[in-house]
Amino acid sequence: MAAVRRAARLGEGWIPWELAREDFRAKVARLRTLRAEAGRSDPIDLIVPLVIAADAESARLQDAVAEWGDAGATGFHLGIRAASLPAFIERLEWVGDVLDQAG
């Protein structure tokens, strides 16, 4: 919780690790309350890790982005799985296309 308090008072963003979505949602709510109490009204980036399996499907990726966004995420730290650099680049382009379609 110390990281949440520091981010609320001093930060421009918060990047937690290994939190379940509901834990993240609760901590974001607390962070926003603490931020308001500290007189901070400027935006804060709330970044969550999102691992994209090599066989991930577009609908599941779009659902995950929407679910984390609903929990308060404003951006993602992507982990894209691929067997080679060319496969990684292809997968990265695919992720971009899927997220563009999601709006």
C-alpha positions in Angstrom: 0.0 0.0 0.0 3.0 2.3 0.5 3.5 2.4 -3.3 -0.1 3.5 -3.8 0.3 6.3 -1.2 3.5 7.5 -2.9 1.9 7.3 -6.4 -1.1 9.3 -5.2 0.9 12.0 -3.5 3.9 12.3 -5.8 3.5 10.3 -8.9 2.5 10.7 -12.5 1.8 7.0 -12.8 1.6 3.7 -11.1 2.7 0.3 -12.6 1.7 -2.5 -10.2 2.8 -6.1 -10.7 1.0 -9.4 -10.2 -2.3 -8.0 -9.0 -5.6 -9.6 -9.8 -8.0 -7.3 -11.6 -10.3 -6.9 -8.6 -7.3 -6.1 -6.3 -6.2 -3.5 -8.9 -9.6 -2.0 -9.1 -9.7 -1.6 -5.2 -6.2 -0.1 -5.2 -7.1 2.3 -8.0 -10.1 3.5 -6.0 -7.9 4.1 -3.0 -5.2 5.8 -5.1 -7.8 8.2 -6.5 -9.2 9.0 -3.0 -5.7 9.6 -1.6 -4.8 11.7 -4.7 -7.9 13.9 -4.2 -7.1 14.3 -0.5 -3.6 15.4 -1.5 -5.1 18.1 -3.7 -4.0 16.4 -6.9 -6.4 16.6 -9.8 -4.0 16.0 -12.7 -4.3 12.8 -14.6 -2.3 9.7 -13.6 -1.2 6.8 -15.8 -2.3 3.4 -14.4 -0.4 0.8 -16.3 -1.0 -3.0 -16.0 1.0 -5.9 -17.5 -0.8 -7.8 -20.2 0.7 -11.0 -21.5 -0.4 -11.9 -25.0 0.1 -15.6 -25.7 1.4 -16.7 -29.1 -2.0 -18.2 -29.9 -4.2 -15.5 -28.4 -7.4 -14.6 -30.3 -8.6 -11.1 -31.1 -11.8 -11.4 -29.1 -10.0 -12.5 -26.0 -7.4 -9.7 -26.3 -10.2 -7.1 -26.8 -12.1 -8.5 -23.8 -8.9 -8.4 -21.6 -8.3 -4.8 -22.6 -11.9 -3.8 -21.9 -11.9 -5.6 -18.5 -8.7 -4.0 -17.3 -9.9 -0.6 -18.6 -13.1 -1.0 -16.6 -10.9 -1.7 -13.6 -9.1 1.6 -14.1 -6.1 0.8 -16.4 -5.2 3.6 -18.7 -2.4 1.7 -20.5 -0.6 -1.6 -20.7 2.9 -3.0 -20.4 2.7 -5.7 -23.1 4.4 -9.1 -23.0 4.1 -10.6 -26.5 5.0 -14.2 -26.8 6.6 -15.4 -30.1 9.1 -18.0 -31.2 11.3 -15.7 -33.2 11.9 -12.1 -34.0 9.9 -12.2 -37.3 7.1 -13.9 -35.4 7.3 -11.2 -32.7 7.1 -8.4 -35.3 4.1 -10.1 -37.0 2.4 -10.6 -33.6 3.1 -6.9 -32.6 1.4 -5.8 -35.9 -1.5 -8.1 -35.1 -1.9 -6.6 -31.6 -1.9 -3.1 -33.1 -4.6 -4.1 -35.6 -6.7 -5.7 -32.9 -6.5 -2.7 -30.6 -7.2 -0.3 -33.5 -10.4 -2.3 -34.2 -11.4 -2.1 -30.5 -11.4 1.6 -30.7 
